[in-house]
Amino acid sequence: MLYGPYDIRFVERPDPAIIEPTDAIIRMSATCVCGSDLWPYRGLEPITEPIPMGHEYVGVVEEVGSEVRTITPGQFVVGSFFASDNTCPICRAGYQSRCVRAFPIGAEGAQAPLLRVPLADGTLVATPDSPPKDLLPSLLAASDVLGTGWFAADAAEVGPGKIVAVVGDGAVGLLAVLASKQMGAERIIAMSRHEARQNLALEFGATDIVTERGDAGVAKIKELTDGLGVHSTIEAVGTQPSMMQAIRSTRPGGHVGYVGVPHGVQLPGEELFFAEVHLMGGPAPVRRFLPELIDLIWNGKINPGKVFDLELPLDQVAEGYRAMDERRAIKALLWP
């Protein structure tokens, strides 16, 4: 529970129960701290009362409501950070995070031993069998940061022959590098000043590292691309400087996929007009990609769980937040 800025507490709460007949109750196998959790943690999203935290989850179904048809107790499942019915016109178009019945899992609090998942049939995807423990980090990554990085690359139109730049070296940015590699990008430029994150970016498929930021970072991107800029840029931070760096690094006709939760971002109309770049982003429709991502993980083709460089028992969640806030950890995994 978050009680105020920098005040995370592990407390006892009543066990969740079925409320709607479309609900499921999940016993968590693993959960984690997200970079977006740091915004309210730092007081940049003020709260008026203690709130539950966490929206990334994998686990075993314990109970389902009377109207749940495709998810059954005993299944191991992965779900998105937005519950969705997966049947409305918006879901069918591939934007489940904007489902007409969308419900934020964070309101339930996934940093817990048990979780109520609304709209279980449309939200949860079962794995082929019960996974070994060593797959849990990667499956957990699929719940948000991998799915978000994947959406960012998709939104940026990454593909064969494309040069890609990734602004942001957190878990999402690093997994956007992995996604870009899987999508066949010819060249992937990771923008990072941190050696451990640079090394992981290279392992995930980055071909170049740029340490400069802001105008200097844009100039370096232009230098690496014959003055043109990249075809595809992924913005995974959510600040004014990162968004402008992304737009300015993209060549005319190129695409920017932005998934950093924006804080104080304002786009200058005239510059945007003459940039002639495509902008696409928002909260990732992770549910669209989950079947493919689970298959890639299950068959050992990708290992996104490497972004977890700190593992803690759930009752030490406060240290997970501190480590990420102080950039001592890329991403903290919590074992219930």
C-alpha positions as a printed Julia matrix, in Angstrom:
336×3 Matrix{Float64}:
   0.0     0.0     0.0
   1.18    3.53   -0.78
   0.48    5.91    2.1
   2.25    8.95    0.68
   5.47    9.99   -1.07
   8.2     7.4    -0.46
   5.94    5.59    2.04
   5.26    2.02    0.85
   4.04   -0.42    3.49
   3.39   -4.15    3.51
   0.1    -4.51    5.4
  -2.65   -7.07    5.97
  -5.82   -6.63    3.89
  -8.91   -8.8     3.5
  -8.56  -11.49    0.85
 -10.18  -10.51   -2.45
 -13.46  -12.22   -3.33
 -15.6   -12.71   -6.41
 -17.71   -9.57   -6.87
 -18.93   -9.88  -10.45
 -19.8   -13.21  -12.1
 -17.07  -12.49  -14.71
 -14.3   -12.28  -12.05
 -11.47  -14.68  -11.27
  -9.27  -14.92   -8.18
  -5.59  -15.55   -8.86
  -3.03  -16.86   -6.39
   0.05  -14.95   -7.41
   3.22  -16.8    -8.4
   5.18  -13.58   -8.95
   4.62   -9.85   -9.13
   6.89   -6.81   -9.39
   7.42   -3.06   -9.24
   6.86   -1.06  -12.43
   8.63    2.11  -13.46
   5.22    3.78  -13.68
   4.69    2.95   -9.97
   7.48    5.42   -9.23
   5.39    8.42  -10.33
   2.95    8.2    -7.38
   5.75    6.89   -5.14
   7.67   10.11   -5.75
   4.56   12.21   -5.12
   4.19   13.29   -8.75
   0.71   11.73   -8.79
  -0.71   12.92   -5.45
  -3.0    10.64   -3.45
  -5.53   11.52   -0.76
  -5.68    8.15    0.98
  -3.67    4.91    1.09
  -3.95    3.0    -2.19
  -3.04   -0.55   -3.28
  -0.15   -0.84   -5.69
   0.93   -3.09   -8.54
  -0.55   -4.15  -11.87
   1.74   -6.93  -13.18
   0.9   -10.52  -12.37
   1.11  -14.21  -13.15
  -0.35  -17.02  -11.12
  -2.77  -19.89  -10.7
  -6.53  -19.48  -10.91
  -8.15  -20.32   -7.56
 -11.78  -19.42   -8.21
 -13.95  -18.09  -11.03
 -17.35  -16.42  -11.19
 -20.45  -18.14  -12.52
 -20.21  -16.52  -15.98
 -16.53  -17.32  -16.64
 -16.34  -19.84  -19.48
 -12.79  -20.18  -20.82
 -10.66  -19.79  -17.68
 -10.77  -22.6   -15.12
  -9.35  -23.13  -11.61
  -5.89  -24.67  -11.66
  -4.75  -22.96  -14.86
  -1.59  -20.87  -14.83
  -2.4   -17.51  -16.39
  -0.85  -14.24  -17.52
  -2.95  -11.09  -17.72
  -2.69   -7.49  -18.83
  -2.62   -4.43  -16.57
  -6.04   -3.48  -17.97
  -8.92   -5.91  -17.72
 -10.89   -6.04  -20.97
 -13.81   -8.04  -22.35
 -11.88   -8.66  -25.62
 -15.19   -8.61  -27.52
 -16.18   -4.93  -27.87
 -15.45   -3.1   -31.15
 -12.38   -1.38  -29.64
 -10.96   -4.71  -28.4
 -11.59   -6.37  -31.75
  -9.61   -3.57  -33.39
  -6.68   -4.5   -31.13
  -6.89   -1.78  -28.47
  -7.95   -3.77  -25.42
  -6.45   -1.18  -23.05
  -9.24    1.15  -24.22
 -12.01   -1.47  -24.0
 -15.41    0.07  -23.35
 -15.39   -1.91  -20.07
 -11.67   -1.45  -19.31
 -10.74   -1.77  -15.64
  -7.27   -0.89  -14.28
  -5.78   -3.85  -12.42
  -3.81   -1.38  -10.32
  -7.04   -0.45   -8.56
  -7.08   -3.99   -7.11
  -3.36   -4.04   -6.27
  -1.3    -6.84   -7.77
   1.6    -6.52   -5.31
  -0.17   -9.07   -3.14
  -0.54  -12.83   -2.65
  -4.07  -12.86   -4.16
  -5.67  -10.77   -6.9
  -9.18  -10.28   -8.23
  -9.17  -10.05  -12.02
 -12.35   -8.66  -13.59
 -13.48   -9.79  -17.06
 -11.41  -12.95  -16.67
 -12.32  -14.54  -20.01
 -11.18  -11.48  -21.95
  -8.19  -10.58  -19.81
  -6.35  -13.79  -18.89
  -4.36  -16.08  -21.18
  -3.45  -19.57  -19.95
  -0.05  -21.11  -20.57
   0.17  -24.57  -22.18
   0.99  -26.16  -18.81
   2.28  -25.2   -15.38
   5.58  -23.41  -16.07
   8.9   -24.14  -14.36
  10.03  -21.47  -11.93
  12.78  -20.25  -14.23
  10.14  -19.09  -16.76
   8.18  -17.04  -14.23
  10.23  -13.82  -14.62
   9.79  -13.83  -18.39
   6.08  -14.63  -18.21
   5.68  -11.86  -15.64
   7.44   -9.44  -17.98
   4.83  -10.26  -20.63
   2.13   -8.88  -18.32
   3.33   -5.33  -18.89
   6.89   -4.3   -19.74
   7.42   -6.78  -22.57
   3.92   -6.19  -23.94
   4.44   -2.44  -23.65
   7.83   -2.54  -25.36
   6.33   -4.74  -28.06
   3.45   -2.3   -28.62
   5.92    0.59  -28.78
   7.88   -1.16  -31.53
   4.66   -2.06  -33.35
   3.41    1.54  -33.08
   6.75    2.79  -34.41
   6.37    0.54  -37.46
   9.58   -1.34  -36.71
  10.43   -3.94  -39.33
  13.09   -5.29  -41.69
  15.39   -2.63  -43.1
  14.43   -0.08  -40.46
  16.81    1.9   -38.26
  15.36    2.24  -34.76
  16.21    4.5   -31.82
  15.03    3.74  -28.29
  14.76    6.66  -25.85
  14.73    5.28  -22.31
  16.76    2.47  -20.75
  14.3     1.19  -18.17
  12.67   -2.21  -18.49
  10.25   -1.04  -21.2
  12.97    0.58  -23.28
  15.22   -2.46  -22.98
  12.4    -4.78  -23.99
  11.54   -2.48  -26.88
  15.09   -3.23  -28.06
  14.3    -6.96  -27.78
  11.02   -6.46  -29.64
  12.72   -4.48  -32.4
  15.26   -7.27  -32.85
  12.44   -9.84  -33.09
  10.66   -7.67  -35.66
  13.72   -7.67  -37.88
  15.11   -4.15  -37.45
  18.35   -3.64  -39.35
  19.92   -1.35  -36.76
  18.87   -0.55  -33.18
  20.28    2.48  -31.35
  19.82    2.34  -27.58
  20.14    5.64  -25.73
  21.63    4.97  -22.29
  24.26    6.26  -19.9
  24.27    3.25  -17.58
  26.74    0.44  -18.24
  24.61   -2.42  -16.9
  21.64   -1.27  -18.98
  23.83   -0.74  -22.03
  25.12   -4.31  -21.72
  21.6    -5.72  -21.49
  20.5    -3.62  -24.46
  23.37   -5.09  -26.48
  22.41   -8.58  -25.35
  18.82   -7.92  -26.46
  19.96   -6.81  -29.92
  21.11   -3.18  -29.87
  23.75   -2.41  -32.47
  24.73    1.05  -31.21
  24.78    2.88  -27.88
  24.29    6.65  -27.64
  25.08    8.24  -24.28
  24.18   11.82  -25.2
  20.79   13.27  -24.32
  18.62   16.15  -25.54
  19.95   18.13  -28.52
  23.31   16.36  -28.27
  21.54   13.01  -28.45
  19.56   14.11  -31.5
  22.76   15.33  -33.17
  24.41   11.94  -32.54
  21.42   10.11  -34.04
  21.6    12.34  -37.11
  25.35   11.7   -37.36
  24.71    7.94  -37.34
  22.03    8.19  -40.04
  23.59   10.43  -42.7
  21.79   13.44  -41.3
  18.32   11.96  -41.88
  17.26   10.55  -38.53
  15.89    7.07  -37.85
  12.86    5.43  -39.41
  11.36    4.43  -36.05
  11.76    5.89  -32.57
  10.46    4.43  -29.34
   9.81    6.84  -26.46
   9.72    5.0   -23.11
  10.15    7.72  -20.48
   7.22   10.16  -20.51
   8.92   13.54  -20.02
   9.05   16.63  -22.22
  12.77   16.2   -23.03
  12.38   12.51  -23.91
   9.39   13.12  -26.18
  11.09   15.96  -28.03
  14.27   13.91  -28.34
  12.21   11.11  -29.88
  10.4    13.37  -32.37
  13.57   15.22  -33.38
  15.49   11.97  -33.88
  12.93   10.71  -36.43
  13.24   11.39  -40.13
  10.32   12.91  -42.08
   7.81   10.18  -42.8
   9.09    8.15  -39.84
   7.15    6.82  -36.88
   7.33    7.5   -33.13
   5.84    4.91  -30.78
   5.41    6.49  -27.35
   4.57    4.48  -24.24
   6.17    6.48  -21.42
   3.34    7.69  -19.16
   3.39   11.45  -19.92
   4.06   13.95  -17.16
   4.1    17.57  -18.27
   4.46   16.73  -21.97
   3.3    19.48  -24.35
   3.88   19.25  -28.09
   4.83   22.45  -29.98
   2.38   22.62  -32.85
   4.56   24.36  -35.44
   7.54   22.08  -34.89
   5.31   19.01  -35.02
   3.7    20.31  -38.23
   7.03   20.59  -40.03
   8.5    17.41  -38.54
   6.08   15.29  -40.63
   6.34   12.25  -38.39
   3.68    9.77  -37.33
   2.87    9.64  -33.61
   1.19    6.57  -32.1
   1.14    5.47  -28.5
  -0.67    5.22  -25.21
  -1.32    2.5   -22.65
  -0.26   -0.71  -24.37
  -2.99   -3.16  -25.43
  -0.95   -6.0   -23.97
  -3.79   -8.5   -24.41
  -3.38   -8.24  -28.2
   0.16   -9.59  -27.99
  -0.03  -12.03  -25.06
  -0.6   -15.26  -27.05
   2.41  -14.57  -29.28
   4.62  -13.44  -26.4
   3.76  -16.46  -24.25
   4.55  -18.74  -27.18
   7.95  -17.1   -27.76
   8.81  -17.38  -24.06
   7.49  -20.92  -23.69
   9.61  -22.11  -26.62
  12.76  -20.4   -25.38
  13.02  -17.89  -28.22
  13.2   -14.82  -25.98
  14.21  -14.27  -22.35
  12.72  -10.91  -21.29
  12.96  -11.89  -17.61
  16.57  -10.68  -17.65
  15.28   -7.16  -16.92
  14.67   -8.32  -13.33
  17.98   -7.65  -11.63
  16.62   -7.62   -8.08
  14.48  -10.32   -6.43
  12.84   -9.84   -3.04
  10.14  -11.44   -0.91
   6.9    -9.47   -1.14
   7.17   -8.22    2.43
  10.36   -6.35    1.42
   8.52   -4.43   -1.3
   9.67   -1.07    0.1
  13.29   -1.94   -0.72
  12.22   -2.77   -4.28
  10.8     0.72   -4.67
  13.86    2.34   -3.14
  16.25    0.39   -5.37
  14.38    1.35   -8.53
  13.92    4.96   -7.45
  17.67    5.24   -6.82
  18.42    3.4   -10.09
  20.2     0.63   -8.21
  17.88   -1.82   -9.97
  16.27   -1.92  -13.41
  13.24   -3.84  -12.15
  12.39   -5.55   -8.87
  10.66   -8.94   -8.88
   8.59   -9.8    -5.79
   7.94  -13.36   -4.65
   4.64  -13.62   -2.68
